[in-house]
Amino acid sequence: MLLKIGNHREVISFNVTQLSDTPIVLGMSWLDRHSPSLAWYQRQLTFGSSYCAQHCIQIGQEEEGQEEGQQLHLGMVQA
């Protein structure tokens, strides 16, 4: 699946589960690798790591003819 968050783009695999209203879960290994900054109040991720600069960030490159995906909102899952 293509994951798009702002200018961050990557192909990623997800495990399927039912977590009520939680559409996706990004694990600690993903968070460690990408090291995003999180603005809690705005519920917004930004990516500034060297890993993302080399592998994930696409500046000003939108795929033409691609439909916009579902808008996801950040939240926390209680363990």
C-alpha positions in Angstrom: 0.0 0.0 0.0 1.2 3.5 -0.7 1.3 5.6 2.5 1.2 9.3 2.0 1.5 11.8 4.8 2.2 15.3 3.6 5.2 15.1 1.3 6.2 11.7 2.8 5.7 8.7 0.4 6.5 5.1 0.9 5.2 1.6 0.0 4.4 -0.2 3.3 2.8 -3.4 4.3 0.2 -3.5 7.1 -1.1 -6.3 9.3 -4.9 -6.5 9.2 -6.8 -6.3 12.5 -10.0 -4.9 13.9 -9.3 -2.0 16.3 -12.7 -0.2 16.3 -12.1 3.3 14.9 -8.3 3.0 14.4 -7.5 2.7 10.7 -3.8 2.1 11.0 -1.1 1.5 13.6 2.5 2.7 13.0 4.8 0.6 15.2 7.9 1.6 17.2 10.3 0.3 14.5 8.6 2.5 11.9 8.7 5.5 14.3 12.3 4.9 15.1 13.3 4.6 11.5 11.4 7.7 10.3 11.7 9.8 13.5 8.8 12.1 12.7 8.0 15.2 14.7 4.5 15.3 16.1 2.4 18.4 16.7 -0.2 16.9 19.1 -2.6 19.8 19.1 -2.8 19.9 15.3 -2.4 16.1 15.1 0.2 16.6 12.4 3.4 14.6 11.6 6.4 16.2 9.9 9.4 14.3 8.6 13.0 15.7 8.8 15.2 12.7 9.4 18.1 11.8 7.1 16.4 8.5 6.4 13.3 10.2 5.1 15.3 12.7 3.1 17.0 9.9 1.2 14.1 7.4 0.9 10.6 9.0 1.5 10.4 12.7 0.9 9.0 14.0 -2.4 9.0 17.7 -2.7 6.4 19.1 -5.1 5.8 15.8 -6.9 2.1 14.9 -6.9 1.1 11.9 -8.9 -1.2 13.0 -11.7 -4.5 11.2 -12.1 -4.2 9.6 -8.6 -7.3 9.9 -6.5 -6.9 11.4 -3.1 -6.9 8.7 -0.4 -8.9 8.6 2.8 -8.0 11.4 5.3 -6.6 9.8 8.4 -6.4 11.6 11.8 -3.7 10.9 14.4 -4.7 9.4 17.7 -3.5 7.1 20.4 -4.3 3.5 20.9 -4.6 2.4 24.6 -2.7 -0.8 25.3 
